[in-house]
Structures are given as structure tokens and as C-alpha cells.
Amino acid sequence: MQDAAPLDLVGVDAEAEKAYRHLLACGGGTVDDVMAALGVTYQEGLALLERLHRFGLVTRRTSGEFLTVDPRHALRALVESRERQLASVRDAAGSLGAIFDTAKRARNGGHGTLVISGPEAVGDRYYRLKQAARAEICSLDRPPFLLAPNAPLDEAVVGRGVRVRAVYAASSFVADGGWPELGSLVSRGEEARITPTLPIKLSMADRSAAMVSLSLAAGNTECLYTEAPPLLEALAELFERYWAVASPLARDHGPDAQVPPPAGLPEEDRKPTDEERNLLALFAAGVKDEAIARQFGISSRTLRRRIQDLYAELGTTSRFGAGVAAARRDWV
């Protein structure tokens, strides 16, 4: 249902809007016209016209007549003015947030560490953690998932130069849609790696604040938020250990991409295609063939053919052999 007085959003009250609509229909008018149309006193009618004049919706002639301004221009100017006002409020959030954080740390006797539970509270804190990042966001991610990927937020984070690194457990790709969602994140600039298992879920911003799961049970949202340096140092070390051993995923193409090797290079010297790199990463993480086929959006028969092509390229007949041969070629 449409708002009965939409101009109220830019400061024009309902009575002033009624007067404005009357003047628009008539091409303008005087105080007497507004008095007759709206049933108001002379002082009330004059006050309405003066308000419309201040908003730039009407012009005043020396004869006392008020003429309407084209609303396509006048209302645009009002909207732009309100946007500038809202932008100034948004800009003030940073400094006000700093005051809030300082007071919170003082109440907590230093760096804050607290337990958060409930989808809304956890989601709000996670959003604020990402928004506050200025240099880097590090994540360890695995099911169960509470929040869906937020494309606009992720784009904004990467767009302002924040490095985003994430390690995913192989179980992240078992459910339908896991690979497309990850591919979307990687295409926006996330650096992603995959590992067989992860003991916790972690998100850390600039190594100055972090959220870590306190339970991995489905439906349990309880997590720990901390700004305590000793905890942050331990969590950063844990992340780097998993990052160092996890298998990287290709960034520039989807999981089903077919990128031919550069012409003229010996087989041993060429770089792996994105599909080959992603298959090797999923092999290393222990993802089963059925889950890989589902995530790639291909049949099991097609996947088996591509795996056999990869084995033939690497001169092996097993996943383990493929990993050894790939390491020898510096493909992983």
C-alpha cells in the first residue's frame, strides 16, 4: 500500500503536501485559494505556502500569487539534500562507535571478551566485524552455516582494499549450492583454500577483533567475541597453520572452466588449468566424487572422464598419486 503522504520522508508534512497538490493541479494560487480548498484560516494558509516556498516547491510573485516549480526538479533537490544529511549521520557513526567501544572496554576492565548467542545478535556482530576491517579478514568456515553470503557487503569490503582469506572445510561442499556460492565469493576477490576438516568456525578482522564458535551443533549460534590480544594471537596462529597446509582454489574461472594449456610448452612446464587445480584441491580435502560432480553441475560419468584425463596427464591412477605428481610439477 502506497504511503498517503510520501513527501513526509523529505520533511514536507501532510497538510503542506495537500496544499502543494492543490497548487500543482491549478498551476499555482493565492492564500485565498488555499483557504477555500483546504478549509483553513488565512494565517494557516499563508504558513503552508511559506513552508512550500522554503522547500523550493513554489515561487512567490510580488502580486501574492504562488507558482509551482516542476516537481521533477524540486523534489530531486529535496531528496539530494536529505541524502547529504543522512550521509553526514553515517559519517558520524565511526567516531561515535569509537566512543562506544572505549566506554565498553572501560566497563569490561580492558579489552572486551563476551559470549554472544541468537541469530540476530551474532549476525549483527559479524556484520560489524566485517565493516570495521581495514586491512584483512581471516576466516575458518565449515557447516552448520548461520548466515548466507552477503554479496554487496563482501564487494564493499574487497573494494576498499581489504584482503579476505578463507579456509573452508570439505564438508562445506557437500550441500547443494556450496560451490557456486564459494565461486561467487572468490570472483569478488576472496582468496579461498580447502582442507579436510576444521575444529572451529572463526572470523577475525585486522587481528584486533575475532568471533569464534563455541558449539558446532546445528541450531546453536553461541560464539565468543574477543578483542583480547593473547586470544587474538592464538587464533591468528591457528588460522595461519590451516592456511599453510590447505589447498588453494582457482580464482579467475568457475569450477567447470576448460582452460587449455599454453601452446608450445612441454607438458611438465605448463601451469594447471583452473579445473585441474580445483579438482586437486578437492581431492586433497577428501571430498567424494558424488559431491564434486554435484557442485560442478555435471554427471558422475562426465566427472569420471575428467578425473581419468587428469590422471593420464599426471601419469597416475589414484588420488594419492595425483597429489604426489602435482606437487612434483609445483601445481599445488
N, C-alpha and C positions, 0 to 999 in steps of 0.2 A: 504493500500500500504506500502510495507516494505521500511524503510529508506535506501537510496542508500549508505550511509556511516555510518553504525551503530557504528563503533568504535570511532566515534567522541564524543560519550557520555562518553568515558573514556579518552579523551584527544588526541586520535590519529586522526590527520587531514586526509582529503580525499586523498591528494597526498601520504602521508605516508602509508595509507591503500592500495592504489593501488600498491605501491612497495611491501608491505607485501604479498598481494595476489599473485603477480608475483613470489616472492621467495617461497611461500608455494607450488605453482604449480610446481616449478622447484627443490624443495628441498634445495634451497639456491642460492647464486650467488655472483657476484662481482659488483663493481661500474659500470664497463663497461656494464654488463648485464642490470642493471637498466637504464643506459643511453640509450641503444638500445631499451628497452621495452617501456619506458615512453617518450622518446624524450627529455631528459633534459641534461643539461651540467654536466661536471664531478663534479663541486662543488655542484650543486643541488642534484645530485645522492648520493654523499657522505653525504650530510646533511640529506637526507631522511634515509639512512641506520644508521646514528648516532642516529637519533631520535628513530628509531625502537629498537636500541640497548639500549638506555636509558629506554625504556618502558619494556625491558626484553623480547621482541618478537623474537629477533635474538641474536646469539652469534657471536663473531668475532674471526677468526683464524689469526695466525701470517702471513699466506700467503696472507691475504687481503680478503679472502672469508668470507661471512656471511652465517651462517647456521640458519635455522628457529627452534624455540622452539615449542613443541607441544602446539597448541593454547588452548587446554582444560585445561592446567595448567597455561600458561602465561596469558590468558585473565581472568581466575578466580582470579589470583593475582591482576590484574589491577582493576577488579570490587571490590574486597575486600578493596583495597587501597582507591578507590573512596568512598566506603561506610564509611570508617573511617573518611574521610574528611567531608562527609555530616553529620555524627554523631556529629562531633565537632561543626559544624554550628548549628545543632539542640540544642546542649547543651548550646550554647551561647544565645539562644533565651530567656531563663529565665532572665539572667542578663540584657540583652538589653531591655526586656519587663519592668523590674523594673525601668530602666531609663526613658522609655516612660511614665509609669504610674506616676512617680514622677513629670515629666515635665507637664503632663496633669493636675494633681492636683494643681500644682503651677499656671497654667493658669486659672484654674477654681476657684482660691481662696480657695483651700482646697479640701475636699472630693468631687469627681465628681458625678454629677447627670445630666443626659441628656436624651432626648427623641430620640428613635431610631424607624425608620419605614422602610418598604421594606423587603421582604423575605430574600434577601441575607444578608443585614446588621443585621437583627435580628438573622438569623441562625448563622452568624459568631460570633456574641457576645455570643450567647447561647453556642456554641462550646467552645469558650474561657473560659466562666464561668465554664463549667464542667472540662476543662483541668486544670484550676487554683486551683480547690478544693483539699485540702489536708486532711481534717478531715470529712466533712459531706456536703451532698447536700440535701436540703429540697425542696419539690415541692407540689404545689396545681395545679391539672391538670383537665381540662374539655374541651369539644369542644367549638369553632372550633379548629382543630389541624392544625398547620402550618408545623411542622416537623415530619417525621416518626421516630420511634425508631432507634437509631444508635447502633446496637449490638456490633461492635468492640470497639466503644468509651465507652459504658456502661461497658463492660467487663474489659476494661483497668482501668476505674475509680474504680470499685469494687476491681479489682486485686491489686491495690496499697493501699488497706486498707481504702478507703473512704466509710463511711456509707451513704447509699442512702435511704431516706424515702420519700414516696409519698402518698398523699391523692387524690383519684380520685372521681369525681362526678359520680352519677349513669348514667348520660347521656353518659359517656364515653363508655358504654357497649351496647348502642342501635344500633350503626352502626356495620355492619359485620366486623369481624376481631378484634374487641376490646379486647375480652377475650384472644384469642391466643397471641396477641401482649403483653398484660399485663403478661400472664403466662410466656412468654419468658423472660421478664424483671425480674420477680420475681425469676425465676430459676437461673438467673445470680447474685442474691444476693440482689435485691431491696426489701425493706420492704414496703408492699403496704397495704393501707386501703381504704375503700369506704364509701362515705357519700351521702346523698340525693342530695344536691346542694352545689355549691361553688360560691362565688361572684366575684372571680378574678382568674387569672392564675398567678402562682408565681414560680420562681426558685431562690434559694438562696444558695450560696457557702460559707461555713465556717462563716456564719453570718458577712461576710466582704464585700460582693457584692451581689446584687439581681437584677432580672428582673421581672417586674410586668406588666400585661396587662393594657392598657388604654382604650381598647374597646373590647367587646365580639362579635362584628358584624362579620359575615363571610366575609373574604377577607380583613379585616382591621388588619394590622400587627403592628400597633403602640404600643410601650411599653416604660416603664420608666426603665432606668438602674441607679442604685444608689449605692454609697459607703458611704452615709451619715449615721453616727451612729444612730441618732434619728429615721430615717425611717427604718433602719435595725432592730432596737429594736422592733418597732411597727409591722413590718412584721413577725418577729420571734415569737412574742406573738400571732399573728393571726394564724400562722401555728400550733403552739402548741395547741391552743384551738380546732382547727379542728382535729388534730391528736388524741387528748384525747378522743373525742366522736365518731370518725369514727370506723367502724367495720373492724378488721384485716382479711386479706385473707390468706388462707393456702399457704405455701411456697414450700413444697417438692414434691407436686404432682399436676397434671393437674386438671382442674375443673371437669373432668369426672372420676376421680380416685375412685376406690372402695377399701377402706382400712378397713378390718374387725376390730372390737374392740378386745383388748387383751383378751385372754381366761382366764376364772376364776375370772373375776372382776364382781361385781354387776353392773347392768345397770346404777345405779346412780353414780358409781365411775369411769366408763370408760371415756376416752377422746373422743371427737367427731372425726369422720373421716374427711379427708380434704374436701370431697364433702359436708358433713353436715355443716362444718364451712363456706364454701363458699356460700352455699345456705342461711344460716342465715345472712351472711354479705350482700348479695344481697337483701334479704327480708328487712333488716334494712334500706337499701338505697332506697327502694321503686322501684326497678327495676321490671318491669312487667314480667309475666310468659313467654310471647312470646319472649321477648328479652333474657331472661335467657336460654330458650331452644335453640335459635339460637346461642348464644355464646357457649353453651355446645356442640353444634353439635348433638343434639338429638331431637326426635319428641316431640310435645306437650303432647302426650299421655304418653310417657316414663317419661317426666318431672313430669306430674301429679302423676304418680305412685310413683316416688321417693319422691315427696313432701308429699304424704299421708303416706309413710313409715316413714318420718321424724316426721310428726305429731303424728303418732302412738307411735313412740319411746319417744316423749316428752309428750304424754298424752294430746294432744290438737287438735283443729280443725281449727285453724286460724294462720295467720302470727303473729298477736299480741301475741297470747297465746304461740306460739313457741318461741318468743323473751323472754317472761317472764320466761318460763320453762328453756330455755337455760341459762339465767342469773342465775337462781337458781342453776343450775348444774355447774356454772362457765365455761360454754362453750364459752361465748363471753365476 
